[in-house]
Amino acid sequence: MTDEQLKEAVILAIKGVYDPEIPVDVYELGLIYDIKIFPVNNVYILMTLTSPSCPSAGTIPVEIEEKVRAIEGVNDVSVELTFDPPYTTEMMSEVAKLELGFM
């Protein structure tokens, strides 16, 4: 699997993770800032949450790591949580904005 194929598989896995309070996956919500593939299929994900006091702060990053780690060929997964820049609804995809009535 090429790095690009692996990145697509990672995105697909992340799209299976939802904030329990919002009916849109975390990728479309714009919570994923960066995905990097390093040698030997090590995956790095930089993400945020809708707020620092998000009740799902302990579960969403863990669920993302578990789903990505389950991809065949993935060696290691690192999920880093940041609040810089802070999350805004402008980070949502058009799909998420439509689903949530922002458009």
Secondary structure, DSSP 8 states (H G I E B T S, - for coil): --HHHHHHHHHHHHTT-B-TTSSSBHHHHT-EEEEEEETTTEEEEEE--SSTT-TTTTTHHHHHHHHHHTSTT--EEEEEE--SS---GGGS-HHHHHHTT--
